[in-house]
Amino acid sequence: MLNNRTIIITGASRGIGREMALKFASQGANIVIAAKSVEPHPKLPGTIFSVAQEVIEAGGQSLAVQVDVRDDASIQQMITQTVEKFGGIDVLINNAGAIKLAGAASLPLKRFDLMYQINTRAVLACSQAALPWLKKSSNAHILNLSPPLNMNPKWFMHYAPYTTTKYGMSMLTIGMAEEFKRYDIAVNALWPQTVISTAAIEFEGGGTATMSKGRKPAIMADAAYEVICTEKLDITGQHLIDEQILKAKGVNDFEKYRYDVHSNQPLMTDLFID
């Protein structure tokens, strides 16, 4: 289904991005692993080069690109390298993210700037840069990893700055979906029903106790696969939830996605999901 399609995934050196890269590679895709990590981190395994090798082993073609999604020149270099190697772009997945769950009174503005640049601005910058090539694709998709717009004040009370930057992604999804219909480019957002047990959760979102109440990144990869395999504008402008997409595709066994297979604890619903 994805044979020879070229997919850029930002933040692909670990976690959900890496899982998507391997899923799509198993279906024959060309994967651009775009992230900052070129050297192994003592706490966070994975670099663009290690994932590039895993992509090849999974059956895809790979290109490792070091990119800083806050820097326009770096983004343009990512696009140039992608087109030079693969000849075009079919899918852009804006997966790179930054998180700090702190309130408006205490969050350092420097940290807000970082979250805004990586979460919100990068979606616009990467989409603009990829647009000329997405227009040429026979089945183009942009997929942003951002939540449904839930205006319940509880999602703002304790960490409004983070919420604002993620909702910015979701609002851009709505706008770009409408604007890019004329080019037959589908634009959607994807968010998990439950916590996804990744390093981001372990170090910024609740630690190991929260990890045991989450699901593996594979559920997001499987859901993303279903989205980018839809034809042209069959789905666009939607804020999609991983579990709902997979249920609609006939998946009934969700226990296989549980991170801690020995745990009987109820899974923890993710942020922004009531």
C-alpha positions as CSV (number, residue, x, y, z in Angstrom):
1,M,0.0,0.0,0.0
2,L,2.9,2.4,0.7
3,N,5.3,0.9,-1.8
4,N,7.8,3.6,-3.0
5,R,5.9,6.4,-1.3
6,T,8.1,8.9,0.4
7,I,7.3,9.9,4.0
8,I,9.0,12.5,6.1
9,I,8.6,11.9,9.9
10,T,10.0,14.6,12.2
11,G,11.1,13.5,15.6
12,A,11.6,10.0,14.3
13,S,14.7,8.9,16.2
14,R,12.6,7.4,19.0
15,G,9.1,6.8,20.4
16,I,6.1,7.2,18.3
17,G,8.0,8.6,15.3
18,R,10.4,5.6,15.2
19,E,7.4,3.2,15.5
20,M,5.7,4.9,12.6
21,A,8.9,4.7,10.5
22,L,9.2,1.0,11.0
23,K,5.5,0.3,10.3
24,F,5.6,2.2,7.1
25,A,8.9,0.7,6.1
26,S,7.4,-2.8,6.4
27,Q,5.0,-1.7,3.7
28,G,7.8,-0.7,1.3
29,A,7.9,3.1,2.0
30,N,10.8,5.4,1.6
31,I,11.3,6.9,5.1
32,V,13.0,10.2,6.0
33,I,14.1,10.0,9.6
34,A,14.3,13.7,10.5
35,A,15.4,14.5,14.0
36,K,18.1,16.2,16.1
37,S,19.6,13.1,17.6
38,V,22.8,12.0,15.9
39,E,24.6,10.9,19.1
40,P,23.2,8.4,21.6
41,H,21.7,9.9,24.7
42,P,22.5,8.2,28.0
43,K,18.9,7.9,28.9
44,L,17.2,7.9,25.5
45,P,18.3,5.3,23.1
46,G,18.0,5.9,19.3
47,T,19.5,8.2,16.7
48,I,18.5,9.1,13.2
49,F,21.2,6.6,12.0
50,S,20.1,3.7,14.2
51,V,16.5,4.1,13.0
52,A,17.6,4.4,9.4
53,Q,19.2,1.0,9.7
54,E,16.1,-0.4,11.3
55,V,14.0,1.0,8.5
56,I,16.2,-0.9,5.9
57,E,15.9,-4.1,7.9
58,A,12.1,-3.7,8.0
59,G,12.0,-3.5,4.2
60,G,12.0,0.2,3.4
61,Q,14.5,2.7,2.0
62,S,15.8,5.3,4.4
63,L,17.4,8.7,4.6
64,A,18.7,10.0,7.9
65,V,18.5,13.8,8.1
66,Q,19.6,15.9,11.1
67,V,17.0,18.7,11.3
68,D,16.1,21.4,13.8
69,V,12.4,22.2,13.1
70,R,12.9,25.6,14.7
71,D,15.2,26.6,11.9
72,D,13.8,27.4,8.4
73,A,17.1,26.7,6.6
74,S,17.4,23.3,8.4
75,I,13.9,22.4,7.3
76,Q,14.6,23.5,3.7
77,Q,17.7,21.3,3.7
78,M,15.6,18.4,4.8
79,I,13.3,18.9,1.9
80,T,16.1,19.3,-0.6
81,Q,17.8,16.1,0.6
82,T,14.6,14.2,0.5
83,V,13.8,15.2,-3.1
84,E,17.4,14.6,-4.2
85,K,17.2,11.0,-2.9
86,F,13.6,10.0,-3.6
87,G,12.4,12.4,-6.2
88,G,9.4,13.8,-4.3
89,I,7.3,13.8,-1.1
90,D,4.0,12.0,-0.5
91,V,3.4,12.3,3.2
92,L,4.6,14.7,6.0
93,I,4.1,13.6,9.6
94,N,4.7,16.5,12.1
95,N,5.6,14.3,15.1
96,A,8.4,16.4,16.7
97,G,7.2,17.8,20.0
98,A,8.2,19.5,23.2
99,I,6.4,19.3,26.5
100,K,6.5,20.9,29.9
101,L,3.5,20.6,32.1
102,A,3.8,23.8,34.1
103,G,1.3,26.6,34.7
104,A,1.3,30.2,33.3
105,A,2.6,31.6,36.5
106,S,5.7,29.5,36.7
107,L,6.7,28.4,33.2
108,P,9.9,30.1,32.0
109,L,9.2,32.1,28.9
110,K,12.2,30.5,27.2
111,R,10.6,27.1,27.6
112,F,7.3,28.5,26.2
113,D,9.2,29.7,23.2
114,L,10.7,26.3,22.7
115,M,7.3,24.6,22.9
116,Y,5.7,27.1,20.6
117,Q,8.5,26.8,18.0
118,I,8.5,23.0,18.0
119,N,4.8,22.3,18.5
120,T,3.0,25.0,16.6
121,R,5.4,27.0,14.3
122,A,7.2,23.9,13.0
123,V,3.9,22.5,11.7
124,L,3.5,25.6,9.5
125,A,7.1,25.8,8.5
126,C,7.5,22.1,7.5
127,S,4.1,22.1,5.7
128,Q,5.0,25.2,3.7
129,A,8.4,23.8,2.8
130,A,6.9,20.4,1.7
131,L,3.9,21.9,-0.1
132,P,5.4,22.3,-3.6
133,W,6.2,18.6,-3.6
134,L,3.0,17.4,-1.9
135,K,1.1,19.1,-4.7
136,K,2.7,16.8,-7.2
137,S,1.9,13.6,-5.2
138,S,-1.0,11.4,-6.4
139,N,-2.1,10.8,-2.8
140,A,-0.7,13.5,-0.5
141,H,-1.2,13.6,3.3
142,I,-0.1,15.9,6.2
143,L,-0.6,14.3,9.6
144,N,-0.1,16.4,12.8
145,L,0.2,14.7,16.2
146,S,-2.1,17.0,18.1
147,P,-5.3,16.7,20.1
148,P,-8.9,17.4,19.5
149,L,-9.9,21.0,20.6
150,N,-11.4,20.3,24.0
151,M,-12.2,23.6,25.7
152,N,-12.9,22.2,29.1
153,P,-11.0,24.6,31.5
154,K,-9.3,21.6,33.2
155,W,-7.1,21.2,30.2
156,F,-5.9,24.8,30.7
157,M,-5.8,25.3,34.4
158,H,-2.4,23.6,35.2
159,Y,-0.5,23.8,31.9
160,A,-2.1,26.4,29.7
161,P,1.2,27.2,27.8
162,Y,1.6,23.6,26.7
163,T,-2.1,23.3,25.8
164,T,-1.9,26.5,23.8
165,T,1.0,25.2,21.7
166,K,-0.7,21.8,21.0
167,Y,-4.1,23.4,20.2
168,G,-2.2,25.7,17.8
169,M,-1.2,22.6,15.8
170,S,-4.9,21.4,15.8
171,M,-6.1,24.8,14.6
172,L,-3.5,24.8,11.8
173,T,-4.8,21.3,10.9
174,I,-8.3,22.7,10.3
175,G,-7.1,25.7,8.3
176,M,-4.6,23.8,6.1
177,A,-7.2,21.1,5.4
178,E,-9.6,23.6,4.0
179,E,-6.9,25.6,2.2
180,F,-5.1,22.6,0.7
181,K,-8.3,20.8,-0.6
182,R,-7.7,22.6,-3.9
183,Y,-4.4,20.7,-4.2
184,D,-5.9,17.3,-3.2
185,I,-3.8,17.2,0.0
186,A,-5.4,15.7,3.0
187,V,-4.5,17.2,6.4
188,N,-5.5,15.5,9.7
189,A,-4.5,15.4,13.3
190,L,-4.0,12.2,15.3
191,W,-4.0,11.8,19.1
192,P,-4.0,8.8,21.4
193,Q,-7.0,7.7,23.5
194,T,-4.6,6.6,26.3
195,V,-1.2,7.6,27.4
196,I,1.5,6.3,25.1
197,S,4.4,4.9,27.1
198,T,7.5,6.7,25.7
199,A,10.5,8.5,27.1
200,A,8.5,11.8,27.0
201,I,6.1,10.2,29.5
202,E,8.8,8.7,31.6
203,F,10.7,11.9,32.0
204,E,8.1,14.7,31.7
205,G,4.7,13.1,32.0
206,G,4.5,11.1,35.2
207,G,7.4,8.6,35.3
208,T,7.3,4.8,35.5
209,A,4.0,4.7,37.4
210,T,2.3,6.4,34.4
211,M,4.2,4.2,31.9
212,S,2.6,1.1,33.3
213,K,-0.8,2.6,32.6
214,G,-0.1,3.3,28.9
215,R,0.0,1.6,25.6
216,K,2.9,1.0,23.2
217,P,3.6,3.4,20.4
218,A,2.6,0.7,17.9
219,I,-1.1,1.7,18.3
220,M,-0.3,5.2,17.0
221,A,1.8,3.7,14.1
222,D,-1.1,1.4,13.1
223,A,-3.6,4.2,13.3
224,A,-1.4,6.6,11.3
225,Y,-1.0,3.9,8.6
226,E,-4.7,3.6,8.2
227,V,-5.0,7.4,7.8
228,I,-2.3,7.9,5.2
229,C,-3.6,4.9,3.2
230,T,-7.0,6.6,2.7
231,E,-7.5,7.9,-0.8
232,K,-6.9,11.6,-1.3
233,L,-9.6,13.6,0.5
234,D,-11.7,10.7,1.9
235,I,-10.6,11.9,5.4
236,T,-9.4,15.5,5.9
237,G,-9.7,18.2,8.5
238,Q,-10.3,15.7,11.2
239,H,-9.0,15.4,14.8
240,L,-8.7,11.6,14.9
241,I,-8.2,9.3,17.9
242,D,-6.1,6.2,17.4
243,E,-8.5,3.7,19.1
244,Q,-11.5,5.0,17.1
245,I,-9.7,4.7,13.8
246,L,-8.6,1.1,14.5
247,K,-12.1,0.1,15.7
248,A,-13.6,1.4,12.5
249,K,-11.1,-0.8,10.6
250,G,-12.2,-3.9,12.5
251,V,-9.6,-4.1,15.3
252,N,-11.0,-5.5,18.5
253,D,-8.0,-6.7,20.4
254,F,-6.4,-3.7,22.1
255,E,-4.7,-5.7,24.8
256,K,-1.8,-6.4,22.4
257,Y,-0.9,-2.7,22.7
258,R,-0.7,-2.6,26.5
259,Y,2.8,-1.5,27.5
260,D,2.9,-3.5,30.8
261,V,1.4,-6.9,29.9
262,H,1.5,-8.0,33.5
263,S,-0.6,-5.0,34.7
264,N,-4.3,-5.2,35.4
265,Q,-4.6,-1.5,36.1
266,P,-7.0,0.5,34.1
267,L,-5.3,2.4,31.3
268,M,-4.8,6.1,31.8
269,T,-6.7,8.4,29.4
270,D,-4.4,10.8,27.6
271,L,-4.5,14.6,28.0
272,F,-7.4,16.5,26.3
273,I,-9.6,13.3,26.2
274,D,-12.6,13.4,28.5
